[in-house]
Amino acid sequence: MAGVRWCGAHSSSVLCVGESPHSDGLLASGGEGGEVALWSQEGSIVGHLTLSSEEDVTSVAFSPAAPALLFMAHGDSVSVLDPRNLKTVVEDFKHVGEEEINSVAVSESGSSLAVADDSGAVRVLELPGGKVCRTLRRHTNICSSVTFRPQRPNNIVSAGLDMQVMLWGLQKTRPLWTLSLQDVAEEEDDQQQQRPGQLFNPPLAHCVSVSSCGNVVGCAAEDGRVHLMRIGSGSKLGQLGAIKAHSQGASQAHFLSFLSHPYWLATGGNDGQVSLWDVSKHPVVTPGGKSKGQGSGGQRKKGKAKSRDKATTSQTEAEEAAAETLNFSTPKMTFSHGDKINWLSPALLKGNASLVVADQSDSLTVYPLTGL
C-alpha cells in the first residue's frame, strides 16, 4: 500500500517525529539544520521554526500533562516550545547533555524529562525548570534511546550501542538490571545451529519502547531483531525472546497504545520495510510462556523419536520450531517504504490508526493501518 506524503516543511532529511497525546492531535518533526515543523492531522503545516542551523534536531517529545509544552533536542541542549505559538522558544535547557542528545522522553506526570546522549549518560531533569536531578552512568557507549516505563513513574528504560538494555529506578543511580543483547543473540544463534563462519551484525540497541501496561519491553537492534523482555514482579527481568523483524538493522520499534490490545508493535529498518506485529501471544508476553532462549518466538521442542538418527531428529526439531514460531515471524502488515527509516511514530489521525515515517528525504510518509 502506498503511503501519503507530507511535504514542504523541511529542506533536508527529517530525523524524528512525535505525536501529541492531547486532543489537538498535532505532530511535530525535527530534522537536519535545526528545522522544526508542526503538522495538523490532515498533513497541513501549522508552524515552522529553525532552532539552530548548526545543530540537527534529533528527538522530539510532547508533555503528556501539558499541551503547551513540546521538547526538542539539538546538540547537547533541549528547547521548550509552545505548539500553539511556534514562533519563539519558551525556554532553553542548555548543555543538559554531556554530548549530543539522541533521545528525550517526558514522564506521564510531566514532572521529569530524561535525555540520553553520546557519552552514554542518561540525565533526568526536573520540570519545570530543567534542573538536572539524576545522572545515570552505566552505558559504555552511545546511549541511543530512553523512555519512561508506563504506570511506573520512577522507572526508566535505556538502550545503547554497547548492546545493553537497562531498567533504572530513580531512587538509585545504578540500574535495577542490565541485559546484554549480545549474550542473548549468541545463545539464540547457538540454538538455531547457525553455520560456522556465518556473519551477523552485532545487536547494537537503537530504539527501546515499553507497552502501555508497563510490563513488556521491545528493543530494535542492528541484528535485525526486535528483542522482547518481560518485567516481572518486583521489577525483575523475566522472560526473554525476539522476533526477526528485518533483513538488515532494525532502527525503530514502538508499541501502539490505541489498538485492540497493548501488544501491537510497529517496527522500521534499514531494509526499507515498515511492519506491524501482533506479539500478544508471544511467549514473552503470554503468561505461562516458555523460558529463556526463544529465538524468534519459541523454545525448540525435543525430538520425540529416539530411534531416529541425529540428522532426522535435527530436521524434525527444525520443522517443529518453524511451525511453533510461524505466528511470530510474519507481520500482520508490511509496507515496502524503500528507504532507510530514521524514525517511526504511531499516530491516530482523524480517528484512523496510522504510522508516520521519517527517512532520508525531506518529507514524511503516512501509512494507514486499515483492516485490522
Secondary structure, DSSP 8 states (H G I E B T S, - for coil): ---EEE-SS-SS-EEEEEE-SSTT--EEEEEGGGEEEEE-TTS-EEEEEES-TTS-EEEEEE-SS-TT-EEEEETTEEEEEETTEEEEEEEEETT-SSS-EEEEEE-TTSSEEEEEETTSEEEEEETTTTEEEEEEE--SS-EEEEEE-TT-TTEEEEEETTSEEEEEETTSSSEEEEEEHHHHHHHHHHHTT--TT-------EEEEEE-TTS-EEEEEETTSEEEEEEE-GGG-EEEEEEEE--SS-EEEEEEESSSSSTTEEEEEETTSEEEEEE-TTSTTTSTT---S--TTTS-----S-TTS-HHHHHHHHHHHHHHHTHHHHS-SEEEE--S--SEEEEEEETTEEEEEEE-SSSSEEEEE----
